[in-house]
Amino acid sequence: MVGIVDVILPIASLITFAILTLPVFKTIRKTQHRTGLTLIWFSIAFLVSGAAVANLAIQYYSLASSPSPLPFLNITLTDTPLAEFSSAFMIDGISIYMAVMFVAVSAVVLIYSMFYVDSSRRPSERYFAIMLILAAALMGAVFSGDLLTLFIFWEAAAAGSSFLMIYKKDPVSLNSTLKYLVMIIIASAFIVFGLSIVYGLTGSLNFWAVREALMVLADKSLLLIAFILIATGYAIEAAIVPFHFWLPDAYTAAPSSSAAFLSALIDQGSYYVLIRVLLFILTPPAVLNWTFMLAVMAALTMIVGNMFALIQDNVKRLIANICVADVGYNLVGITSVTALGLTGNLYFFLMGGITTALSFMAIGVISRHGFRTFDDFAGLGRKMPFVSLALVIAGLSFAGVPPFGGFMAKYLVFTAAIQANLSWLAVIGVLTSVLQVAYILRLVNYMYAKNPKDDHVIKEPKRLLIPIFILVAAIIILGLYPQIVFNFIKPITEQLKFIPQITP
Amino acid sequence: MYALLLVFALPALGVPFVYMAGKKSPRAAAILVALIALVNMALLFTTVPTILNSPNHEYVESYDWIPILESEFTLFADGISVSLAIITSVLIIVAAIFSINYMKDKKNLPVYYSLLTLLSIGLVGVFITSNLLLFYFCWELMLVPAYFIIGGWGYREPYRAAFKFFIFTHAGAVFVLLGIGAIFMVTGTTDMFDAQAALMSVSPDLVRWILLALTAGFAVKMAVVPVHMWLPDAHSEAPSPMSALLSGVIISAGAYAILRLSLGTVFPAVAGTTFGIDFLHGLTIFGVISAFFGSLIALVETDIKRLIAYSSIAHMGYVMFGLSLFPSAPIIGTVAITAAITGTVLHLINHAVSKGLFFLSAGAIMHQTEIRDIREMGGLAGKMPFTAVASTTAALSIAGTPPFACFISEFLIFVGAFEVINADGFFLLPTALMLVATVLSLAYSLRYLSHVFLGNPKSEGKKKILDVPNYMKVAMAILVILVIVLGIYPTFFVHLINTVQFI
């Protein structure tokens, strides 16, 4: 039996390590082997939380293999009949998959940022502590079993990430962080309003209780309002066009390590919330033709994201705009509620996260030398060969060129779209992918064809290259042999058949 | 029984070794690339007895890959694919050997040879798989290394040409991807042969779109008019060994894909309908236009490599014409391959060898004289006798003169065309026009030879012009011999190709 302790352990361990990071760093700074000890400290943190997640996964799957009525495990704090009203956790395959992904990717990003923001300087320990707390909050969000718990954890992650953006404390990042915070607060206002209506309609916030109550609801007009409010709120947070404009600003102004963390973890978390809330809970009562609306938004997001990326001159901004486009590709998968679409989505979460993180990490190394615009990138392929290679691989993976991971992700979501009778969406997706190739090649052209202003070779920091090339290896290996990931996703897709009326 | 898996694995594992060898000496890297290709060729030959003797005339290996997508790592060879794969290996060997002298003064050679190795995976792989997804992997794997080779070591504004090449063929490839996705969606399989059977029961409306998407995508790679625009730039700005591979193999891969996927897999589901017949007629028209367009521009082009590049467009016109002679009646049971299709596949082989030789000899001329404009050349026959012989062989083969290779395959295509005319009168005019086009190809070949090798030297060269160094001679000699042997004795390949049946 999966107990409440098993669920809380991964979250609690990360938070404990985050709190302990502050005093531990004080001691570490006084010693000789600062780097080594920092590395050991974070390794312990991730090993412990990884073990906690693994424990949960093993418990869950041993339970799932025995005959059990539902693959969704509800875990409540109390056993009284009022359990529906208390905070609850829910564990299923998706949440475990996401938790594993969060631990793995945040470990790589944290190692990178350890060297990137220079862990020997003073306020850096707060930065790392916040990263750990954010990972914990995200994990809480994916484990949560009612709308309120989800809201609290998710908003903690979303609003908390502003601390990562503002680390540099320069006017530009202050400005864009403010913009981000305002958007997040507006979004949460929308969501809270919507949730209160849902509570009023159903008398509960528990996922399944809400779902069942909504299915038999007689008058759906209020639900429509609640739906629109909640959808708008989460659309703002996931940066779906037309609510996307905070994202390029925020990611460009943030330090690259923060941008990597945000794009790889917070972004993927927001897609998760979209899937969970809108598709599993609020869509089934069919208040409006939501799938079609979502498809239109997906098309818009792909087009707008790529168009804006096409005209960027700042490379980091270009990558940030690709993040917007990636939201669109994810939505394509979300729109088609099929096993294939879900597989594509979950795989896209991982590959998209890795790819964006990789490109921000590479940009981080490059921008340390003051290279920002396309003109600065001229001849970079000769000056910084390894980082350039990593950036090109990330770009080609974005554009969906095999054998990199991005190809399989796009193939899956487009095939799922065709399967869901949305061929036009697949065509738009494919055409915008060609657009992606165009601007990626423009970047490659600058990096390899143009002559640099000066010809001296820049020494690339090896410590930063290690996490970068871990991700490069992941992109290539998972691209060539995606079955490694699919093995985890397979049982999850079978969950779909336990959800009645999921297909309209 | 791991022959074909090794064909994939050897170059893949060889890349780091090629890079390290290149750090020591570029020549060692080139020889390593050639050796890998040679071993691959030997491995491909080991499958030939199985293909000739087994009842299905095919050789299949299958490994687990992505079960969730019903996708296995299926490696497959039949008469057509193995012949094309063998010729591809030959061209890779030749390109590597030719590069030793040709690329001598260039920078970053270890990277060049590593990319060439990487490219060879895609080039060979695309012919020897029956899994659509793996096919697409190889299809795109031809693209990325080729982009960097053209861009990094090409002439004039190489990245511009490479960009055009990448964008055009990638745009084509995504339509192929849509087609593959649609095939998977309606049939639930990614194996070409299973899909072919399953498509027979799918509504023809959808099959039509799949057929059009796939064919359009492949036609871009094949560079048939009106989607040929990338070819003259890419082929002429690429370093010559790469041009030989581009013109010899990559565009042939497009033709192969049309034969294997569009016609072999999808077409049977619409064969016999009006749409099916119109589709073939459409291919004919594009083929004829390409043949004329390419030949006419080659007739006035003055840049030595662009001339040859346009001749490639013309020859893809022949191939397209040959493909359009595919049997249009609904196929019941198994149907033996027709003369036209044998001729077309044979033409792909012969054209690959001849055009490879043509580009290499042009590269040799450029390398020794440092001129590109054929009007400024002349009288080179006396100074570069070896190259003159090689060029003449290539040019006459391209023109379709016996006893060189392309004659026999063009002849077979026309024999096939006359067979088809009996059933479908539409083909009468196109066949007549194609015969006229062969005259044009003789004209531009002779113009090329007379401008470059005959007459008196027109401009004072900067240096004394010598004949090519030895490795270039070896590379060209291999192809000269092949062109002549294939012209006189095509039986080996004809035999192999004729074992293929369309189900």
Interface residues (C-beta under 8 A of the other chain):
Chain A: T343 L396 G400 V401 P402 P403 F407 Y411 L412 F414 T415 I418 Q419 S423 A426 V427 V430 L431 S433 V434 V437 A438 L441 R442 V444 N445 Y448 A449 Y481 P482 Q483 F486 I489 K490
Chain B: D64 W65 I66 P67 I68 L69 L133 Y136 F137 E140 L141 L143 V144 Y147 F148 G151 G152 P158 Y159 F163 F166 I167 H170 A171 V174 F175 L177 L178 G181 A182 F184 M185
